[in-house]
Amino acid sequence: MIKNFKLSNIRCGGCANSIQKALKDKFGEVEIDIENQKVTLDIKSIEDEEFLRNTLRKLGYPLSDEKLTIFQDIGLKAKSVASCSIGKFSKKEN
């Protein structure tokens, strides 16, 4: 089933590139809407959604429905900056 998920901390094409690279092997086509901070992909099971949540959190882009403490929020924002930089760098290499 094709589903949309609202993300936190996504700001640019570097962010989108990092997210797409991390998810493409598992989900195939992954659409990122930077302006509306949404990711769209084919979710087939609860396990797929858990994989999505965990992968995005590791990159610093938690789903917007997650309840975070101020310290978790700051830490994830810092991770997203690093992921964004990697996404920008790897995009230039392609």
C-alpha positions as CSV (number, residue, x, y, z in Angstrom):
1,M,0.0,0.0,0.0
2,I,1.4,3.4,-1.0
3,K,1.6,5.6,2.1
4,N,2.7,9.1,3.0
5,F,4.7,9.9,6.1
6,K,5.4,13.4,7.5
7,L,9.1,13.9,8.5
8,S,10.9,16.2,10.8
9,N,14.2,18.0,10.0
10,I,14.2,17.7,6.2
11,R,15.3,20.9,4.5
12,C,16.9,20.3,1.1
13,G,18.0,18.0,-1.7
14,G,20.9,16.7,0.4
15,C,18.5,15.5,3.0
16,A,16.2,13.9,0.3
17,N,19.2,12.2,-1.3
18,S,20.3,10.6,2.0
19,I,16.8,9.4,2.7
20,Q,16.3,7.9,-0.7
21,K,19.7,6.1,-0.6
22,A,18.9,4.6,2.8
23,L,15.4,3.4,1.7
24,K,15.7,2.4,-1.9
25,D,17.0,-1.2,-1.5
26,K,14.1,-2.0,0.8
27,F,11.3,-0.1,-0.8
28,G,12.3,0.6,-4.4
29,E,10.9,3.9,-5.5
30,V,10.9,6.5,-2.7
31,E,9.4,9.9,-3.3
32,I,10.4,12.9,-1.2
33,D,8.5,16.1,-1.0
34,I,10.9,18.6,0.6
35,E,8.5,21.5,0.8
36,N,5.8,19.5,2.7
37,Q,8.4,17.3,4.5
38,K,6.8,14.0,3.3
39,V,8.1,10.7,2.1
40,T,5.9,8.4,0.0
41,L,6.6,4.7,-0.5
42,D,5.1,1.3,-0.7
43,I,4.6,-0.2,2.8
44,K,3.6,-3.8,2.8
45,S,3.7,-4.7,6.5
46,I,4.1,-3.4,10.1
47,E,7.7,-4.6,9.8
48,D,8.2,-2.3,6.8
49,E,6.9,0.7,8.8
50,E,9.1,-0.2,11.7
51,F,12.1,-0.4,9.4
52,L,11.2,3.0,7.9
53,R,10.9,4.6,11.4
54,N,14.2,3.1,12.6
55,T,16.1,4.0,9.5
56,L,14.8,7.6,9.4
57,R,15.5,8.1,13.1
58,K,19.1,6.8,12.6
59,L,19.5,9.5,9.9
60,G,18.1,12.2,12.1
61,Y,14.7,12.5,10.3
62,P,12.1,11.1,12.7
63,L,8.5,10.8,11.7
64,S,6.6,13.9,12.9
65,D,4.3,11.7,15.1
66,E,7.1,10.7,17.4
67,K,7.2,12.2,20.9
68,L,10.7,13.5,21.6
69,T,12.3,15.0,24.6
70,I,14.2,18.3,24.0
71,F,17.5,16.4,24.1
72,Q,16.3,13.8,21.6
73,D,15.1,16.5,19.3
74,I,18.5,18.4,19.5
75,G,20.4,15.1,18.9
76,L,18.3,14.2,15.9
77,K,18.6,17.6,14.4
78,A,22.4,17.3,14.7
79,K,22.2,13.8,13.0
80,S,20.1,15.3,10.2
81,V,22.7,18.0,9.5
82,A,25.4,15.3,9.1
83,S,23.1,13.1,6.9
84,C,22.3,16.2,4.8
85,S,26.0,17.0,4.3
86,I,26.6,13.4,3.2
87,G,23.7,13.5,0.9
88,K,24.9,16.7,-0.7
89,F,28.4,15.3,-1.1
90,S,27.3,12.0,-2.6
91,K,24.9,13.7,-4.9
92,K,27.8,15.7,-6.4
93,E,29.7,12.4,-7.0
94,N,26.9,10.9,-9.1
